[in-house]
Amino acid sequence: MILKRAITTAQARDKVKRNAVSLCELPKGKPGPPSKSLTLTQNEAVLKATEQARTVALGIRVAVATHRHPNGGAA
């Protein structure tokens, strides 16, 4: 589809004389294996978990840098 559109544009701009893609038929695709992609709910859970992990990691880094215990007490 993209190639056909690109060549049609080139033909309109007199860059090519003939659009050979328009003479071809697209083959029928074969069914592939089932998708291994995460669902929307799974993606949201991963993003939430990584956000929480980053927040904890940042808290630990700040605690180490300021010599304070992550739970609020002095080290």
C-alpha positions in Angstrom: 0.0 0.0 0.0 2.8 2.5 0.9 4.9 1.5 -2.1 1.8 1.9 -4.4 1.1 5.4 -3.0 4.8 6.5 -3.3 5.0 5.4 -6.9 1.7 7.0 -7.7 3.0 10.3 -6.3 6.3 9.9 -8.3 4.2 9.3 -11.4 2.2 12.4 -10.8 5.4 14.4 -10.5 6.8 12.8 -13.7 9.5 11.0 -11.9 8.4 7.6 -13.3 6.5 6.7 -16.4 4.5 3.7 -15.2 3.4 2.4 -11.8 4.3 -1.3 -12.0 2.8 -1.8 -8.5 -0.7 -1.2 -9.9 -0.2 -4.2 -12.2 0.5 -6.5 -9.3 -1.9 -8.2 -6.9 -1.1 -8.5 -3.2 -0.7 -12.1 -2.1 -3.0 -13.4 0.6 -1.2 -13.6 4.0 -1.0 -16.8 6.0 -2.1 -16.9 9.6 0.8 -16.6 11.9 1.4 -17.8 15.5 -0.7 -16.2 18.2 0.5 -12.8 19.5 2.7 -12.8 22.6 2.0 -9.1 23.2 0.9 -7.9 26.6 -2.7 -6.8 27.0 -3.5 -3.2 28.0 -4.1 -4.3 31.6 -0.8 -6.2 31.7 1.1 -3.1 30.3 -0.5 -0.8 32.8 0.6 -3.2 35.6 4.2 -3.3 34.3 4.3 0.5 34.1 2.9 0.9 37.6 5.4 -1.6 39.0 8.3 0.1 37.4 7.2 3.5 38.5 7.0 2.3 42.1 10.4 0.6 41.8 12.0 3.8 40.5 10.4 5.8 43.3 11.9 3.3 45.9 15.3 3.4 44.2 15.3 7.2 44.2 14.4 7.2 47.9 17.3 4.9 48.7 19.7 7.0 46.6 18.6 10.2 48.5 18.9 8.4 51.8 22.4 7.2 51.0 23.4 10.7 49.8 22.0 12.4 52.9 23.2 9.6 55.3 19.6 9.0 56.4 17.8 5.7 56.8 15.1 5.2 54.1 12.4 4.8 56.8 13.1 8.2 58.3 15.6 7.6 61.0 19.3 8.4 61.1 21.7 5.9 59.7 
